Amino acid sequence: MKAKISLMLSEELLKAVDKCAEQQKRTRSYFIEAAVRAFIERLIRSEQNARDLDIINRNAGFLNQEARVVLEYTRLATENLEATEGRKM
């Protein structure tokens, strides 16, 4: 359901809105609604990214240790494989 609102914009902004809406063959209302929706989605995404970054930062020590373990395992496996292949030749 749509609600009717009254909105005040500067003349300059209103001209830009009308120009963009016309270029996209959309109504002024559609264009403003889409712009507000996109802005809100960007704010929500930014908040989610900030929470994710906080989680990563809080767990950085553990994640870095896990990465070191994987790298060491890979190094040892590669050395073992190279040694095994060397014996076959």
PDB file of N, CA, C and O in Angstrom:
ATOM      1  N   MET A   1       0.836  -1.173   0.000  1.00  0.00           N
ATOM      2  CA  MET A   1       0.000   0.000   0.000  1.00  0.00           C
ATOM      3  C   MET A   1       0.883   1.238   0.000  1.00  0.00           C
ATOM      4  O   MET A   1       1.894   1.287   0.700  1.00  0.00           O
ATOM      5  N   LYS A   2       0.514   2.199  -0.756  1.00  0.00           N
ATOM      6  CA  LYS A   2       1.273   3.436  -0.859  1.00  0.00           C
ATOM      7  C   LYS A   2       0.614   4.497   0.008  1.00  0.00           C
ATOM      8  O   LYS A   2      -0.608   4.528   0.158  1.00  0.00           O
ATOM      9  N   ALA A   3       1.447   5.369   0.578  1.00  0.00           N
ATOM     10  CA  ALA A   3       0.948   6.491   1.364  1.00  0.00           C
ATOM     11  C   ALA A   3       1.319   7.780   0.640  1.00  0.00           C
ATOM     12  O   ALA A   3       2.406   7.897   0.074  1.00  0.00           O
ATOM     13  N   LYS A   4       0.427   8.717   0.666  1.00  0.00           N
ATOM     14  CA  LYS A   4       0.678  10.006   0.039  1.00  0.00           C
ATOM     15  C   LYS A   4       1.362  10.907   1.060  1.00  0.00           C
ATOM     16  O   LYS A   4       0.930  11.004   2.209  1.00  0.00           O
ATOM     17  N   ILE A   5       2.454  11.574   0.619  1.00  0.00           N
ATOM     18  CA  ILE A   5       3.183  12.471   1.513  1.00  0.00           C
ATOM     19  C   ILE A   5       3.392  13.810   0.808  1.00  0.00           C
ATOM     20  O   ILE A   5       3.216  13.935  -0.404  1.00  0.00           O
ATOM     21  N   SER A   6       3.765  14.783   1.594  1.00  0.00           N
ATOM     22  CA  SER A   6       4.149  16.078   1.052  1.00  0.00           C
ATOM     23  C   SER A   6       5.641  16.232   1.303  1.00  0.00           C
ATOM     24  O   SER A   6       6.135  15.922   2.387  1.00  0.00           O
ATOM     25  N   LEU A   7       6.344  16.708   0.302  1.00  0.00           N
ATOM     26  CA  LEU A   7       7.799  16.750   0.376  1.00  0.00           C
ATOM     27  C   LEU A   7       8.292  18.059  -0.184  1.00  0.00           C
ATOM     28  O   LEU A   7       7.816  18.509  -1.226  1.00  0.00           O
ATOM     29  N   MET A   8       9.239  18.677   0.493  1.00  0.00           N
ATOM     30  CA  MET A   8       9.815  19.912  -0.015  1.00  0.00           C
ATOM     31  C   MET A   8      11.250  19.640  -0.456  1.00  0.00           C
ATOM     32  O   MET A   8      12.056  19.096   0.298  1.00  0.00           O
ATOM     33  N   LEU A   9      11.549  20.029  -1.692  1.00  0.00           N
ATOM     34  CA  LEU A   9      12.889  19.890  -2.257  1.00  0.00           C
ATOM     35  C   LEU A   9      13.303  21.230  -2.837  1.00  0.00           C
ATOM     36  O   LEU A   9      12.462  22.052  -3.202  1.00  0.00           O
ATOM     37  N   SER A  10      14.597  21.436  -2.916  1.00  0.00           N
ATOM     38  CA  SER A  10      15.069  22.645  -3.589  1.00  0.00           C
ATOM     39  C   SER A  10      14.684  22.559  -5.065  1.00  0.00           C
ATOM     40  O   SER A  10      14.538  21.469  -5.619  1.00  0.00           O
ATOM     41  N   GLU A  11      14.525  23.707  -5.679  1.00  0.00           N
ATOM     42  CA  GLU A  11      14.162  23.710  -7.102  1.00  0.00           C
ATOM     43  C   GLU A  11      15.219  22.997  -7.939  1.00  0.00           C
ATOM     44  O   GLU A  11      14.896  22.275  -8.882  1.00  0.00           O
ATOM     45  N   GLU A  12      16.462  23.204  -7.589  1.00  0.00           N
ATOM     46  CA  GLU A  12      17.567  22.577  -8.327  1.00  0.00           C
ATOM     47  C   GLU A  12      17.468  21.052  -8.253  1.00  0.00           C
ATOM     48  O   GLU A  12      17.611  20.366  -9.265  1.00  0.00           O
ATOM     49  N   LEU A  13      17.224  20.531  -7.054  1.00  0.00           N
ATOM     50  CA  LEU A  13      17.115  19.080  -6.894  1.00  0.00           C
ATOM     51  C   LEU A  13      15.879  18.547  -7.615  1.00  0.00           C
ATOM     52  O   LEU A  13      15.934  17.488  -8.239  1.00  0.00           O
ATOM     53  N   LEU A  14      14.779  19.266  -7.532  1.00  0.00           N
ATOM     54  CA  LEU A  14      13.556  18.832  -8.197  1.00  0.00           C
ATOM     55  C   LEU A  14      13.749  18.770  -9.710  1.00  0.00           C
ATOM     56  O   LEU A  14      13.260  17.848 -10.362  1.00  0.00           O
ATOM     57  N   LYS A  15      14.460  19.748 -10.267  1.00  0.00           N
ATOM     58  CA  LYS A  15      14.745  19.718 -11.706  1.00  0.00           C
ATOM     59  C   LYS A  15      15.588  18.504 -12.070  1.00  0.00           C
ATOM     60  O   LYS A  15      15.360  17.861 -13.095  1.00  0.00           O
ATOM     61  N   ALA A  16      16.561  18.198 -11.224  1.00  0.00           N
ATOM     62  CA  ALA A  16      17.413  17.030 -11.479  1.00  0.00           C
ATOM     63  C   ALA A  16      16.594  15.743 -11.387  1.00  0.00           C
ATOM     64  O   ALA A  16      16.758  14.844 -12.211  1.00  0.00           O
ATOM     65  N   VAL A  17      15.721  15.651 -10.398  1.00  0.00           N
ATOM     66  CA  VAL A  17      14.852  14.475 -10.242  1.00  0.00           C
ATOM     67  C   VAL A  17      13.977  14.319 -11.479  1.00  0.00           C
ATOM     68  O   VAL A  17      13.881  13.233 -12.050  1.00  0.00           O
ATOM     69  N   ASP A  18      13.341  15.412 -11.886  1.00  0.00           N
ATOM     70  CA  ASP A  18      12.457  15.354 -13.052  1.00  0.00           C
ATOM     71  C   ASP A  18      13.221  14.961 -14.308  1.00  0.00           C
ATOM     72  O   ASP A  18      12.720  14.178 -15.116  1.00  0.00           O
ATOM     73  N   LYS A  19      14.410  15.486 -14.481  1.00  0.00           N
ATOM     74  CA  LYS A  19      15.216  15.154 -15.658  1.00  0.00           C
ATOM     75  C   LYS A  19      15.570  13.664 -15.663  1.00  0.00           C
ATOM     76  O   LYS A  19      15.431  12.990 -16.684  1.00  0.00           O
ATOM     77  N   CYS A  20      16.022  13.164 -14.530  1.00  0.00           N
ATOM     78  CA  CYS A  20      16.395  11.742 -14.440  1.00  0.00           C
ATOM     79  C   CYS A  20      15.185  10.839 -14.620  1.00  0.00           C
ATOM     80  O   CYS A  20      15.259   9.827 -15.316  1.00  0.00           O
ATOM     81  N   ALA A  21      14.079  11.201 -14.000  1.00  0.00           N
ATOM     82  CA  ALA A  21      12.860  10.398 -14.126  1.00  0.00           C
ATOM     83  C   ALA A  21      12.408  10.354 -15.583  1.00  0.00           C
ATOM     84  O   ALA A  21      12.018   9.302 -16.089  1.00  0.00           O
ATOM     85  N   GLU A  22      12.465  11.489 -16.242  1.00  0.00           N
ATOM     86  CA  GLU A  22      12.065  11.539 -17.649  1.00  0.00           C
ATOM     87  C   GLU A  22      12.990  10.691 -18.517  1.00  0.00           C
ATOM     88  O   GLU A  22      12.526   9.978 -19.407  1.00  0.00           O
ATOM     89  N   GLN A  23      14.288  10.764 -18.261  1.00  0.00           N
ATOM     90  CA  GLN A  23      15.252   9.969 -19.029  1.00  0.00           C
ATOM     91  C   GLN A  23      14.980   8.476 -18.882  1.00  0.00           C
ATOM     92  O   GLN A  23      15.161   7.704 -19.824  1.00  0.00           O
ATOM     93  N   GLN A  24      14.547   8.085 -17.697  1.00  0.00           N
ATOM     94  CA  GLN A  24      14.274   6.666 -17.440  1.00  0.00           C
ATOM     95  C   GLN A  24      12.819   6.294 -17.725  1.00  0.00           C
ATOM     96  O   GLN A  24      12.397   5.160 -17.498  1.00  0.00           O
ATOM     97  N   LYS A  25      12.062   7.276 -18.229  1.00  0.00           N
ATOM     98  CA  LYS A  25      10.647   7.056 -18.538  1.00  0.00           C
ATOM     99  C   LYS A  25       9.883   6.548 -17.311  1.00  0.00           C
ATOM    100  O   LYS A  25       9.097   5.603 -17.386  1.00  0.00           O
ATOM    101  N   ARG A  26      10.142   7.207 -16.188  1.00  0.00           N
ATOM    102  CA  ARG A  26       9.488   6.880 -14.914  1.00  0.00           C
ATOM    103  C   ARG A  26       8.822   8.130 -14.358  1.00  0.00           C
ATOM    104  O   ARG A  26       9.104   9.246 -14.792  1.00  0.00           O
ATOM    105  N   THR A  27       7.944   7.929 -13.402  1.00  0.00           N
ATOM    106  CA  THR A  27       7.315   9.073 -12.750  1.00  0.00           C
ATOM    107  C   THR A  27       8.258   9.642 -11.699  1.00  0.00           C
ATOM    108  O   THR A  27       9.204   8.987 -11.263  1.00  0.00           O
ATOM    109  N   ARG A  28       7.976  10.871 -11.309  1.00  0.00           N
ATOM    110  CA  ARG A  28       8.745  11.513 -10.246  1.00  0.00           C
ATOM    111  C   ARG A  28       8.643  10.671  -8.968  1.00  0.00           C
ATOM    112  O   ARG A  28       9.648  10.437  -8.296  1.00  0.00           O
ATOM    113  N   SER A  29       7.436  10.219  -8.637  1.00  0.00           N
ATOM    114  CA  SER A  29       7.232   9.416  -7.419  1.00  0.00           C
ATOM    115  C   SER A  29       8.050   8.132  -7.455  1.00  0.00           C
ATOM    116  O   SER A  29       8.687   7.754  -6.472  1.00  0.00           O
ATOM    117  N   TYR A  30       8.019   7.466  -8.616  1.00  0.00           N
ATOM    118  CA  TYR A  30       8.788   6.225  -8.751  1.00  0.00           C
ATOM    119  C   TYR A  30      10.276   6.505  -8.541  1.00  0.00           C
ATOM    120  O   TYR A  30      10.957   5.775  -7.821  1.00  0.00           O
ATOM    121  N   PHE A  31      10.768   7.558  -9.171  1.00  0.00           N
ATOM    122  CA  PHE A  31      12.190   7.867  -9.078  1.00  0.00           C
ATOM    123  C   PHE A  31      12.599   8.178  -7.634  1.00  0.00           C
ATOM    124  O   PHE A  31      13.614   7.676  -7.152  1.00  0.00           O
ATOM    125  N   ILE A  32      11.811   9.001  -6.953  1.00  0.00           N
ATOM    126  CA  ILE A  32      12.142   9.362  -5.560  1.00  0.00           C
ATOM    127  C   ILE A  32      12.067   8.131  -4.663  1.00  0.00           C
ATOM    128  O   ILE A  32      12.929   7.939  -3.805  1.00  0.00           O
ATOM    129  N   GLU A  33      11.047   7.295  -4.851  1.00  0.00           N
ATOM    130  CA  GLU A  33      10.933   6.071  -4.044  1.00  0.00           C
ATOM    131  C   GLU A  33      12.137   5.156  -4.271  1.00  0.00           C
ATOM    132  O   GLU A  33      12.686   4.603  -3.318  1.00  0.00           O
ATOM    133  N   ALA A  34      12.544   4.997  -5.524  1.00  0.00           N
ATOM    134  CA  ALA A  34      13.696   4.144  -5.837  1.00  0.00           C
ATOM    135  C   ALA A  34      14.973   4.711  -5.223  1.00  0.00           C
ATOM    136  O   ALA A  34      15.808   3.960  -4.721  1.00  0.00           O
ATOM    137  N   ALA A  35      15.125   6.031  -5.262  1.00  0.00           N
ATOM    138  CA  ALA A  35      16.320   6.659  -4.697  1.00  0.00           C
ATOM    139  C   ALA A  35      16.373   6.485  -3.177  1.00  0.00           C
ATOM    140  O   ALA A  35      17.427   6.182  -2.617  1.00  0.00           O
ATOM    141  N   VAL A  36      15.244   6.675  -2.525  1.00  0.00           N
ATOM    142  CA  VAL A  36      15.190   6.504  -1.070  1.00  0.00           C
ATOM    143  C   VAL A  36      15.446   5.052  -0.700  1.00  0.00           C
ATOM    144  O   VAL A  36      16.172   4.768   0.253  1.00  0.00           O
ATOM    145  N   ARG A  37      14.849   4.128  -1.454  1.00  0.00           N
ATOM    146  CA  ARG A  37      15.050   2.696  -1.191  1.00  0.00           C
ATOM    147  C   ARG A  37      16.533   2.334  -1.337  1.00  0.00           C
ATOM    148  O   ARG A  37      17.087   1.634  -0.489  1.00  0.00           O
ATOM    149  N   ALA A  38      17.167   2.804  -2.397  1.00  0.00           N
ATOM    150  CA  ALA A  38      18.593   2.509  -2.624  1.00  0.00           C
ATOM    151  C   ALA A  38      19.445   3.085  -1.503  1.00  0.00           C
ATOM    152  O   ALA A  38      20.396   2.445  -1.054  1.00  0.00           O
ATOM    153  N   PHE A  39      19.113   4.285  -1.050  1.00  0.00           N
ATOM    154  CA  PHE A  39      19.875   4.907   0.030  1.00  0.00           C
ATOM    155  C   PHE A  39      19.747   4.106   1.323  1.00  0.00           C
ATOM    156  O   PHE A  39      20.737   3.873   2.015  1.00  0.00           O
ATOM    157  N   ILE A  40      18.532   3.690   1.642  1.00  0.00           N
ATOM    158  CA  ILE A  40      18.317   2.895   2.859  1.00  0.00           C
ATOM    159  C   ILE A  40      19.043   1.554   2.761  1.00  0.00           C
ATOM    160  O   ILE A  40      19.660   1.110   3.729  1.00  0.00           O
ATOM    161  N   GLU A  41      18.971   0.912   1.601  1.00  0.00           N
ATOM    162  CA  GLU A  41      19.680  -0.364   1.413  1.00  0.00           C
ATOM    163  C   GLU A  41      21.185  -0.179   1.600  1.00  0.00           C
ATOM    164  O   GLU A  41      21.849  -1.032   2.188  1.00  0.00           O
ATOM    165  N   ARG A  42      21.723   0.941   1.096  1.00  0.00           N
ATOM    166  CA  ARG A  42      23.157   1.218   1.261  1.00  0.00           C
ATOM    167  C   ARG A  42      23.505   1.416   2.732  1.00  0.00           C
ATOM    168  O   ARG A  42      24.549   0.948   3.188  1.00  0.00           O
ATOM    169  N   LEU A  43      22.637   2.109   3.485  1.00  0.00           N
ATOM    170  CA  LEU A  43      22.881   2.291   4.927  1.00  0.00           C
ATOM    171  C   LEU A  43      22.876   0.952   5.656  1.00  0.00           C
ATOM    172  O   LEU A  43      23.742   0.691   6.491  1.00  0.00           O
ATOM    173  N   ILE A  44      21.899   0.105   5.339  1.00  0.00           N
ATOM    174  CA  ILE A  44      21.808  -1.214   5.976  1.00  0.00           C
ATOM    175  C   ILE A  44      23.042  -2.041   5.651  1.00  0.00           C
ATOM    176  O   ILE A  44      23.617  -2.682   6.531  1.00  0.00           O
ATOM    177  N   ARG A  45      23.453  -2.027   4.375  1.00  0.00           N
ATOM    178  CA  ARG A  45      24.635  -2.780   3.958  1.00  0.00           C
ATOM    179  C   ARG A  45      25.884  -2.271   4.675  1.00  0.00           C
ATOM    180  O   ARG A  45      26.746  -3.055   5.072  1.00  0.00           O
ATOM    181  N   SER A  46      25.973  -0.954   4.837  1.00  0.00           N
ATOM    182  CA  SER A  46      27.116  -0.362   5.537  1.00  0.00           C
ATOM    183  C   SER A  46      27.148  -0.805   6.999  1.00  0.00           C
ATOM    184  O   SER A  46      28.215  -1.099   7.538  1.00  0.00           O
ATOM    185  N   GLU A  47      25.989  -0.853   7.635  1.00  0.00           N
ATOM    186  CA  GLU A  47      25.914  -1.324   9.024  1.00  0.00           C
ATOM    187  C   GLU A  47      26.316  -2.794   9.116  1.00  0.00           C
ATOM    188  O   GLU A  47      27.027  -3.186  10.041  1.00  0.00           O
ATOM    189  N   GLN A  48      25.862  -3.612   8.160  1.00  0.00           N
ATOM    190  CA  GLN A  48      26.219  -5.030   8.150  1.00  0.00           C
ATOM    191  C   GLN A  48      27.726  -5.201   7.951  1.00  0.00           C
ATOM    192  O   GLN A  48      28.354  -6.029   8.612  1.00  0.00           O
ATOM    193  N   ASN A  49      28.296  -4.421   7.044  1.00  0.00           N
ATOM    194  CA  ASN A  49      29.738  -4.490   6.804  1.00  0.00           C
ATOM    195  C   ASN A  49      30.530  -4.103   8.046  1.00  0.00           C
ATOM    196  O   ASN A  49      31.558  -4.711   8.346  1.00  0.00           O
ATOM    197  N   ALA A  50      30.054  -3.095   8.765  1.00  0.00           N
ATOM    198  CA  ALA A  50      30.730  -2.676   9.992  1.00  0.00           C
ATOM    199  C   ALA A  50      30.681  -3.784  11.038  1.00  0.00           C
ATOM    200  O   ALA A  50      31.674  -4.036  11.721  1.00  0.00           O
ATOM    201  N   ARG A  51      29.522  -4.456  11.170  1.00  0.00           N
ATOM    202  CA  ARG A  51      29.420  -5.576  12.120  1.00  0.00           C
ATOM    203  C   ARG A  51      30.341  -6.721  11.716  1.00  0.00           C
ATOM    204  O   ARG A  51      31.017  -7.310  12.559  1.00  0.00           O
ATOM    205  N   ASP A  52      30.364  -7.036  10.403  1.00  0.00           N
ATOM    206  CA  ASP A  52      31.235  -8.112   9.920  1.00  0.00           C
ATOM    207  C   ASP A  52      32.700  -7.791  10.176  1.00  0.00           C
ATOM    208  O   ASP A  52      33.465  -8.656  10.603  1.00  0.00           O
ATOM    209  N   LEU A  53      33.090  -6.550   9.916  1.00  0.00           N
ATOM    210  CA  LEU A  53      34.477  -6.142  10.143  1.00  0.00           C
ATOM    211  C   LEU A  53      34.833  -6.249  11.620  1.00  0.00           C
ATOM    212  O   LEU A  53      35.943  -6.656  11.962  1.00  0.00           O
ATOM    213  N   ASP A  54      33.902  -5.886  12.495  1.00  0.00           N
ATOM    214  CA  ASP A  54      34.141  -6.005  13.928  1.00  0.00           C
ATOM    215  C   ASP A  54      34.367  -7.460  14.318  1.00  0.00           C
ATOM    216  O   ASP A  54      35.256  -7.757  15.115  1.00  0.00           O
ATOM    217  N   ILE A  55      33.569  -8.368  13.762  1.00  0.00           N
ATOM    218  CA  ILE A  55      33.730  -9.797  14.040  1.00  0.00           C
ATOM    219  C   ILE A  55      35.097 -10.280  13.556  1.00  0.00           C
ATOM    220  O   ILE A  55      35.799 -10.996  14.270  1.00  0.00           O
ATOM    221  N   ILE A  56      35.463  -9.886  12.353  1.00  0.00           N
ATOM    222  CA  ILE A  56      36.774 -10.287  11.800  1.00  0.00           C
ATOM    223  C   ILE A  56      37.896  -9.758  12.673  1.00  0.00           C
ATOM    224  O   ILE A  56      38.835 -10.488  12.989  1.00  0.00           O
ATOM    225  N   ASN A  57      37.804  -8.488  13.066  1.00  0.00           N
ATOM    226  CA  ASN A  57      38.862  -7.902  13.897  1.00  0.00           C
ATOM    227  C   ASN A  57      38.965  -8.580  15.257  1.00  0.00           C
ATOM    228  O   ASN A  57      40.066  -8.788  15.768  1.00  0.00           O
ATOM    229  N   ARG A  58      37.813  -8.928  15.849  1.00  0.00           N
ATOM    230  CA  ARG A  58      37.847  -9.605  17.147  1.00  0.00           C
ATOM    231  C   ARG A  58      38.451 -10.998  17.055  1.00  0.00           C
ATOM    232  O   ARG A  58      38.996 -11.506  18.035  1.00  0.00           O
ATOM    233  N   ASN A  59      38.359 -11.620  15.880  1.00  0.00           N
ATOM    234  CA  ASN A  59      38.859 -12.975  15.697  1.00  0.00           C
ATOM    235  C   ASN A  59      40.135 -13.030  14.864  1.00  0.00           C
ATOM    236  O   ASN A  59      40.537 -14.106  14.420  1.00  0.00           O
ATOM    237  N   ALA A  60      40.768 -11.897  14.650  1.00  0.00           N
ATOM    238  CA  ALA A  60      41.938 -11.831  13.775  1.00  0.00           C
ATOM    239  C   ALA A  60      43.067 -12.747  14.243  1.00  0.00           C
ATOM    240  O   ALA A  60      43.696 -13.417  13.424  1.00  0.00           O
ATOM    241  N   GLY A  61      43.327 -12.786  15.533  1.00  0.00           N
ATOM    242  CA  GLY A  61      44.394 -13.640  16.048  1.00  0.00           C
ATOM    243  C   GLY A  61      44.159 -15.101  15.710  1.00  0.00           C
ATOM    244  O   GLY A  61      45.059 -15.784  15.221  1.00  0.00           O
ATOM    245  N   PHE A  62      42.965 -15.575  15.967  1.00  0.00           N
ATOM    246  CA  PHE A  62      42.621 -16.965  15.671  1.00  0.00           C
ATOM    247  C   PHE A  62      42.704 -17.237  14.175  1.00  0.00           C
ATOM    248  O   PHE A  62      43.267 -18.247  13.753  1.00  0.00           O
ATOM    249  N   LEU A  63      42.135 -16.324  13.363  1.00  0.00           N
ATOM    250  CA  LEU A  63      42.143 -16.509  11.912  1.00  0.00           C
ATOM    251  C   LEU A  63      43.569 -16.517  11.355  1.00  0.00           C
ATOM    252  O   LEU A  63      43.888 -17.299  10.459  1.00  0.00           O
ATOM    253  N   ASN A  64      44.414 -15.648  11.890  1.00  0.00           N
ATOM    254  CA  ASN A  64      45.804 -15.618  11.438  1.00  0.00           C
ATOM    255  C   ASN A  64      46.539 -16.904  11.822  1.00  0.00           C
ATOM    256  O   ASN A  64      47.339 -17.416  11.039  1.00  0.00           O
ATOM    257  N   GLN A  65      46.273 -17.423  13.013  1.00  0.00           N
ATOM    258  CA  GLN A  65      46.890 -18.678  13.427  1.00  0.00           C
ATOM    259  C   GLN A  65      46.430 -19.817  12.529  1.00  0.00           C
ATOM    260  O   GLN A  65      47.240 -20.655  12.133  1.00  0.00           O
ATOM    261  N   GLU A  66      45.149 -19.858  12.205  1.00  0.00           N
ATOM    262  CA  GLU A  66      44.632 -20.885  11.303  1.00  0.00           C
ATOM    263  C   GLU A  66      45.317 -20.795   9.936  1.00  0.00           C
ATOM    264  O   GLU A  66      45.664 -21.815   9.341  1.00  0.00           O
ATOM    265  N   ALA A  67      45.505 -19.581   9.450  1.00  0.00           N
ATOM    266  CA  ALA A  67      46.176 -19.392   8.157  1.00  0.00           C
ATOM    267  C   ALA A  67      47.615 -19.898   8.226  1.00  0.00           C
ATOM    268  O   ALA A  67      48.099 -20.533   7.288  1.00  0.00           O
ATOM    269  N   ARG A  68      48.303 -19.615   9.343  1.00  0.00           N
ATOM    270  CA  ARG A  68      49.687 -20.103   9.490  1.00  0.00           C
ATOM    271  C   ARG A  68      49.736 -21.633   9.484  1.00  0.00           C
ATOM    272  O   ARG A  68      50.637 -22.220   8.885  1.00  0.00           O
ATOM    273  N   VAL A  69      48.769 -22.282  10.147  1.00  0.00           N
ATOM    274  CA  VAL A  69      48.712 -23.743  10.183  1.00  0.00           C
ATOM    275  C   VAL A  69      48.512 -24.293   8.776  1.00  0.00           C
ATOM    276  O   VAL A  69      49.183 -25.246   8.379  1.00  0.00           O
ATOM    277  N   VAL A  70      47.597 -23.701   8.027  1.00  0.00           N
ATOM    278  CA  VAL A  70      47.327 -24.160   6.657  1.00  0.00           C
ATOM    279  C   VAL A  70      48.560 -23.969   5.784  1.00  0.00           C
ATOM    280  O   VAL A  70      48.911 -24.859   5.009  1.00  0.00           O
ATOM    281  N   LEU A  71      49.214 -22.834   5.898  1.00  0.00           N
ATOM    282  CA  LEU A  71      50.426 -22.589   5.105  1.00  0.00           C
ATOM    283  C   LEU A  71      51.543 -23.575   5.453  1.00  0.00           C
ATOM    284  O   LEU A  71      52.251 -24.057   4.569  1.00  0.00           O
ATOM    285  N   GLU A  72      51.693 -23.867   6.736  1.00  0.00           N
ATOM    286  CA  GLU A  72      52.723 -24.822   7.149  1.00  0.00           C
ATOM    287  C   GLU A  72      52.389 -26.217   6.634  1.00  0.00           C
ATOM    288  O   GLU A  72      53.271 -26.930   6.155  1.00  0.00           O
ATOM    289  N   TYR A  73      51.134 -26.606   6.729  1.00  0.00           N
ATOM    290  CA  TYR A  73      50.709 -27.905   6.212  1.00  0.00           C
ATOM    291  C   TYR A  73      50.987 -27.991   4.716  1.00  0.00           C
ATOM    292  O   TYR A  73      51.500 -29.000   4.233  1.00  0.00           O
ATOM    293  N   THR A  74      50.649 -26.934   3.983  1.00  0.00           N
ATOM    294  CA  THR A  74      50.873 -26.902   2.537  1.00  0.00           C
ATOM    295  C   THR A  74      52.359 -27.010   2.221  1.00  0.00           C
ATOM    296  O   THR A  74      52.754 -27.726   1.300  1.00  0.00           O
ATOM    297  N   ARG A  75      53.192 -26.289   2.998  1.00  0.00           N
ATOM    298  CA  ARG A  75      54.637 -26.349   2.779  1.00  0.00           C
ATOM    299  C   ARG A  75      55.164 -27.760   3.004  1.00  0.00           C
ATOM    300  O   ARG A  75      55.953 -28.262   2.203  1.00  0.00           O
ATOM    301  N   LEU A  76      54.739 -28.398   4.077  1.00  0.00           N
ATOM    302  CA  LEU A  76      55.204 -29.749   4.383  1.00  0.00           C
ATOM    303  C   LEU A  76      54.701 -30.755   3.356  1.00  0.00           C
ATOM    304  O   LEU A  76      55.444 -31.650   2.954  1.00  0.00           O
ATOM    305  N   ALA A  77      53.445 -30.616   2.926  1.00  0.00           N
ATOM    306  CA  ALA A  77      52.897 -31.531   1.925  1.00  0.00           C
ATOM    307  C   ALA A  77      53.641 -31.381   0.606  1.00  0.00           C
ATOM    308  O   ALA A  77      53.911 -32.373  -0.070  1.00  0.00           O
ATOM    309  N   THR A  78      53.974 -30.147   0.235  1.00  0.00           N
ATOM    310  CA  THR A  78      54.700 -29.898  -1.008  1.00  0.00           C
ATOM    311  C   THR A  78      56.097 -30.495  -0.933  1.00  0.00           C
ATOM    312  O   THR A  78      56.559 -31.131  -1.880  1.00  0.00           O
ATOM    313  N   GLU A  79      56.769 -30.288   0.198  1.00  0.00           N
ATOM    314  CA  GLU A  79      58.108 -30.870   0.365  1.00  0.00           C
ATOM    315  C   GLU A  79      58.048 -32.387   0.295  1.00  0.00           C
ATOM    316  O   GLU A  79      58.903 -33.014  -0.330  1.00  0.00           O
ATOM    317  N   ASN A  80      57.043 -32.982   0.931  1.00  0.00           N
ATOM    318  CA  ASN A  80      56.893 -34.439   0.927  1.00  0.00           C
ATOM    319  C   ASN A  80      56.632 -34.948  -0.489  1.00  0.00           C
ATOM    320  O   ASN A  80      57.196 -35.961  -0.902  1.00  0.00           O
ATOM    321  N   LEU A  81      55.787 -34.252  -1.222  1.00  0.00           N
ATOM    322  CA  LEU A  81      55.475 -34.640  -2.590  1.00  0.00           C
ATOM    323  C   LEU A  81      56.715 -34.534  -3.472  1.00  0.00           C
ATOM    324  O   LEU A  81      56.993 -35.422  -4.278  1.00  0.00           O
ATOM    325  N   GLU A  82      57.454 -33.445  -3.313  1.00  0.00           N
ATOM    326  CA  GLU A  82      58.679 -33.264  -4.104  1.00  0.00           C
ATOM    327  C   GLU A  82      59.700 -34.340  -3.782  1.00  0.00           C
ATOM    328  O   GLU A  82      60.374 -34.845  -4.680  1.00  0.00           O
ATOM    329  N   ALA A  83      59.821 -34.696  -2.514  1.00  0.00           N
ATOM    330  CA  ALA A  83      60.769 -35.740  -2.119  1.00  0.00           C
ATOM    331  C   ALA A  83      60.337 -37.092  -2.674  1.00  0.00           C
ATOM    332  O   ALA A  83      61.173 -37.867  -3.137  1.00  0.00           O
ATOM    333  N   THR A  84      59.057 -37.376  -2.634  1.00  0.00           N
ATOM    334  CA  THR A  84      58.524 -38.632  -3.167  1.00  0.00           C
ATOM    335  C   THR A  84      58.733 -38.704  -4.672  1.00  0.00           C
ATOM    336  O   THR A  84      59.130 -39.749  -5.187  1.00  0.00           O
ATOM    337  N   GLU A  85      58.483 -37.648  -5.366  1.00  0.00           N
ATOM    338  CA  GLU A  85      58.681 -37.633  -6.815  1.00  0.00           C
ATOM    339  C   GLU A  85      60.154 -37.754  -7.176  1.00  0.00           C
ATOM    340  O   GLU A  85      60.503 -38.355  -8.193  1.00  0.00           O
ATOM    341  N   GLY A  86      61.008 -37.187  -6.350  1.00  0.00           N
ATOM    342  CA  GLY A  86      62.445 -37.265  -6.576  1.00  0.00           C
ATOM    343  C   GLY A  86      62.958 -38.699  -6.460  1.00  0.00           C
ATOM    344  O   GLY A  86      63.878 -39.096  -7.174  1.00  0.00           O
ATOM    345  N   ARG A  87      62.363 -39.464  -5.564  1.00  0.00           N
ATOM    346  CA  ARG A  87      62.773 -40.872  -5.371  1.00  0.00           C
ATOM    347  C   ARG A  87      62.312 -41.744  -6.527  1.00  0.00           C
ATOM    348  O   ARG A  87      62.938 -42.762  -6.821  1.00  0.00           O
ATOM    349  N   LYS A  88      61.215 -41.355  -7.193  1.00  0.00           N
ATOM    350  CA  LYS A  88      60.680 -42.154  -8.291  1.00  0.00           C
ATOM    351  C   LYS A  88      61.534 -42.007  -9.546  1.00  0.00           C
ATOM    352  O   LYS A  88      61.527 -42.894 -10.400  1.00  0.00           O
ATOM    353  N   MET A  89      62.254 -40.925  -9.672  1.00  0.00           N
ATOM    354  CA  MET A  89      63.003 -40.682 -10.908  1.00  0.00           C
ATOM    355  C   MET A  89      64.239 -41.492 -10.956  1.00  0.00           C
ATOM    356  O   MET A  89      64.992 -41.413 -11.927  1.00  0.00           O
TER     357      MET A  89
END
